[in-house]
Amino acid sequence: MTLPTKASLLGFLLGALSLLSTAQAQTALGESVRQIPVKKLFPYYDLYLGLPPQDRDGFYVEYLIRSSETNIRPRMVYALGSVRTPIQLDSKGKILTMPDMTMLRQGKIEVPASSPRGEIVLNLEPVVPLSRTIAANAVSNSLTDYAKAIGRAGPLALAIPKLTGIAFKGVASGQVVFADGRKVSLPVERGLPVFRPSQSIMRGAVSLEFPAIPSRAEFAR
């Protein structure tokens, strides 16, 4: 598990989960398919679903399928007993139909044996309301929830990247506003203003101000 060198991607590659090294099976029509345990394709998703709703409203996870052949997406279905449910992907390979906890624990994913090699990418995205003025606690909530998730990961926490800031795309600068009216410029890292609430200079922040509405908020290491 590694973080991309480009921090603004804010996802981490979970290695090549080759769709070739899986169990073989056949459909009722005789089509040869590979079977993958659902939990293997969605690492950490059971941990995310197990969090209380109030401890995961600050971030969400999304999973993308990357194929070794450009613009080719494998045709995949969830298999639970005799029930088969197609898995929907968007144009970028993002999985739109996520499994529930029962499917995670008991289900399989079936992929045609002829599908190209692929890998799964997990993206972590903060939930931050974008505006020219953003409440500091709305930004901090994403980091607090993420830290709580790591705290419940047990030994897996050692492999999960520590994220301590929120970066804002689409703006070149920003300011932190304090209760007494004082303002401090946000540090700029790799061209993006970043808010790190744990920094001593940022403690007591009430809001963040930007010259325009940021186009996106991202986790930052």
C-alpha positions as CSV (number, residue, x, y, z in Angstrom):
1,M,0.0,0.0,0.0
2,T,1.5,3.3,-1.1
3,L,0.5,6.9,-1.4
4,P,0.8,8.4,-4.8
5,T,3.7,10.8,-5.1
6,K,1.1,13.5,-6.2
7,A,-0.5,14.2,-2.9
8,S,-3.4,16.0,-4.4
9,L,-4.7,12.6,-5.7
10,L,-5.6,11.8,-2.1
11,G,-6.1,8.1,-2.8
12,F,-3.8,5.2,-2.2
13,L,-3.1,2.4,-4.5
14,L,-3.8,-0.9,-2.9
15,G,-1.5,-2.9,-5.1
16,A,-2.4,-5.0,-8.1
17,L,-5.3,-7.2,-7.0
18,S,-4.8,-9.2,-10.1
19,L,-8.1,-10.6,-11.3
20,L,-6.3,-13.6,-12.5
21,S,-5.3,-15.2,-9.2
22,T,-8.8,-16.1,-8.1
23,A,-11.0,-19.2,-8.0
24,Q,-12.5,-20.4,-11.3
25,A,-16.2,-21.1,-11.8
26,Q,-18.8,-21.3,-14.5
27,T,-22.2,-19.6,-14.9
28,A,-25.4,-21.4,-15.7
29,L,-24.7,-20.6,-19.3
30,G,-21.3,-22.3,-19.2
31,E,-19.3,-19.0,-19.2
32,S,-16.0,-19.3,-17.4
33,V,-15.7,-16.7,-14.6
34,R,-13.3,-15.9,-11.8
35,Q,-14.6,-15.5,-8.3
36,I,-13.2,-12.9,-5.9
37,P,-14.3,-12.5,-2.2
38,V,-16.1,-9.2,-2.0
39,K,-14.1,-8.2,1.0
40,K,-10.8,-8.6,-0.9
41,L,-12.0,-6.1,-3.6
42,F,-13.2,-3.6,-0.9
43,P,-10.4,-3.4,1.7
44,Y,-11.3,-1.3,4.7
45,Y,-14.9,-0.9,3.6
46,D,-16.2,-3.0,6.5
47,L,-14.2,-0.8,8.9
48,Y,-15.9,2.3,7.3
49,L,-19.4,0.8,7.5
50,G,-18.8,-0.3,11.1
51,L,-18.2,3.3,12.2
52,P,-21.1,5.1,13.9
53,P,-22.8,7.5,11.4
54,Q,-21.6,10.5,13.3
55,D,-18.0,9.3,13.1
56,R,-18.0,9.0,9.3
57,D,-20.0,12.0,8.1
58,G,-16.7,13.9,7.7
59,F,-15.3,11.7,4.9
60,Y,-16.3,9.0,2.4
61,V,-14.5,6.3,0.5
62,E,-14.8,5.4,-3.1
63,Y,-13.4,2.5,-5.1
64,L,-12.2,2.6,-8.7
65,I,-11.4,-0.2,-11.0
66,R,-8.3,0.4,-13.2
67,S,-7.8,-2.0,-16.1
68,S,-4.5,-2.8,-17.8
69,E,-6.3,-2.0,-21.1
70,T,-7.3,1.7,-21.6
71,N,-11.1,2.4,-21.3
72,I,-11.9,-1.3,-20.9
73,R,-14.0,-2.0,-17.8
74,P,-14.5,-5.6,-16.6
75,R,-18.1,-6.8,-16.5
76,M,-18.6,-7.8,-12.8
77,V,-21.5,-9.0,-10.7
78,Y,-22.1,-9.6,-7.0
79,A,-22.9,-13.2,-6.3
80,L,-24.6,-14.2,-3.0
81,G,-26.0,-17.7,-3.1
82,S,-28.0,-18.0,-6.3
83,V,-28.5,-14.2,-6.7
84,R,-26.5,-12.2,-9.2
85,T,-26.5,-8.4,-9.1
86,P,-24.6,-6.4,-11.8
87,I,-22.0,-4.0,-10.5
88,Q,-22.3,-0.5,-12.0
89,L,-19.3,1.6,-12.9
90,D,-19.1,5.2,-14.1
91,S,-17.0,6.3,-17.0
92,K,-13.9,6.7,-14.8
93,G,-14.3,3.2,-13.3
94,K,-15.8,4.3,-10.0
95,I,-18.0,1.6,-8.4
96,L,-21.5,3.0,-8.0
97,T,-23.2,0.0,-6.4
98,M,-21.4,-0.6,-3.1
99,P,-21.9,-3.8,-1.1
100,D,-23.7,-4.0,2.2
101,M,-22.2,-5.7,5.2
102,T,-23.8,-9.1,4.4
103,M,-22.4,-9.0,0.9
104,L,-19.0,-8.0,2.3
105,R,-18.9,-11.0,4.7
106,Q,-20.4,-13.7,2.5
107,G,-20.5,-12.6,-1.2
108,K,-18.3,-13.1,-4.2
109,I,-17.6,-11.0,-7.2
110,E,-17.7,-12.8,-10.5
111,V,-15.6,-11.5,-13.4
112,P,-15.4,-13.1,-16.9
113,A,-12.2,-15.2,-17.2
114,S,-11.4,-13.2,-20.4
115,S,-11.3,-9.9,-18.6
116,P,-7.9,-8.0,-18.6
117,R,-5.8,-7.6,-15.5
118,G,-7.0,-4.9,-13.1
119,E,-6.4,-3.2,-9.8
120,I,-8.5,-1.5,-7.2
121,V,-7.8,2.1,-6.1
122,L,-9.3,3.4,-2.8
123,N,-9.9,7.2,-2.6
124,L,-10.6,9.0,0.6
125,E,-12.5,12.2,0.2
126,P,-13.3,14.8,2.9
127,V,-16.8,16.2,3.2
128,V,-16.3,19.9,3.4
129,P,-19.0,22.5,2.4
130,L,-17.3,24.7,-0.2
131,S,-17.7,28.5,0.0
132,R,-15.7,31.6,0.2
133,T,-16.1,31.4,4.0
134,I,-16.0,28.0,5.6
135,A,-16.4,27.2,9.3
136,A,-13.2,25.8,10.7
137,N,-15.0,23.1,12.6
138,A,-16.6,21.9,9.4
139,V,-13.1,21.3,8.0
140,S,-11.7,19.8,11.2
141,N,-14.6,17.3,11.4
142,S,-13.2,15.5,8.4
143,L,-9.8,15.0,10.1
144,T,-11.4,14.1,13.4
145,D,-13.5,11.4,11.8
146,Y,-10.6,10.0,9.9
147,A,-8.5,9.8,13.1
148,K,-11.3,8.0,14.8
149,A,-11.4,5.5,11.9
150,I,-7.7,4.8,12.2
151,G,-8.1,4.4,16.0
152,R,-10.5,1.5,15.3
153,A,-8.4,-0.1,12.7
154,G,-6.2,-2.0,15.2
155,P,-3.0,-3.5,13.7
156,L,-4.2,-2.2,10.2
157,A,-3.6,1.3,11.4
158,L,0.1,0.9,10.8
159,A,-0.5,0.6,7.1
160,I,-3.0,3.5,6.8
161,P,-1.5,6.9,5.9
162,K,-1.8,9.6,8.6
163,L,-3.6,12.6,7.1
164,T,-3.4,15.8,9.1
165,G,-4.6,18.6,6.8
166,I,-7.2,19.7,4.2
167,A,-5.9,21.2,1.0
168,F,-8.1,23.5,-1.2
169,K,-7.9,23.4,-5.0
170,G,-9.0,26.2,-7.3
171,V,-7.7,29.0,-5.1
172,A,-4.1,30.3,-4.7
173,S,-4.4,31.5,-1.1
174,G,-6.6,31.6,2.0
175,Q,-6.8,33.0,5.5
176,V,-7.7,31.7,8.9
177,V,-9.9,34.0,11.0
178,F,-10.0,33.9,14.8
179,A,-12.6,35.1,17.3
180,D,-10.8,38.3,18.0
181,G,-10.8,39.2,14.3
182,R,-7.1,38.3,13.8
183,K,-6.3,36.7,10.4
184,V,-3.4,34.4,9.5
185,S,-2.5,33.3,6.0
186,L,-2.9,29.6,5.3
187,P,0.4,27.9,4.3
188,V,0.7,27.0,0.7
189,E,2.0,23.4,0.0
190,R,2.6,22.3,-3.6
191,G,0.6,25.2,-4.8
192,L,-2.4,24.6,-2.6
193,P,-3.5,26.4,0.6
194,V,-3.7,23.8,3.5
195,F,-5.4,24.0,6.8
196,R,-3.9,21.9,9.6
197,P,-6.0,22.5,12.8
198,S,-3.5,20.7,15.0
199,Q,-0.8,23.3,14.3
200,S,-0.3,25.7,17.3
201,I,-0.7,28.8,15.1
202,M,-4.1,27.5,13.8
203,R,-5.6,26.7,17.2
204,G,-8.7,28.7,18.0
205,A,-9.6,29.2,14.3
206,V,-13.2,30.2,13.8
207,S,-13.4,30.2,10.0
208,L,-11.4,30.1,6.7
209,E,-11.7,32.8,4.1
210,F,-10.8,32.4,0.4
211,P,-10.7,34.9,-2.5
212,A,-13.0,32.7,-4.5
213,I,-15.0,29.4,-3.9
214,P,-12.5,26.5,-3.9
215,S,-13.3,23.9,-6.5
216,R,-12.4,20.9,-4.3
217,A,-11.2,20.0,-0.8
218,E,-8.7,17.1,-0.4
219,F,-6.9,15.4,2.4
220,A,-3.3,16.3,2.8
221,R,-0.5,14.4,4.6
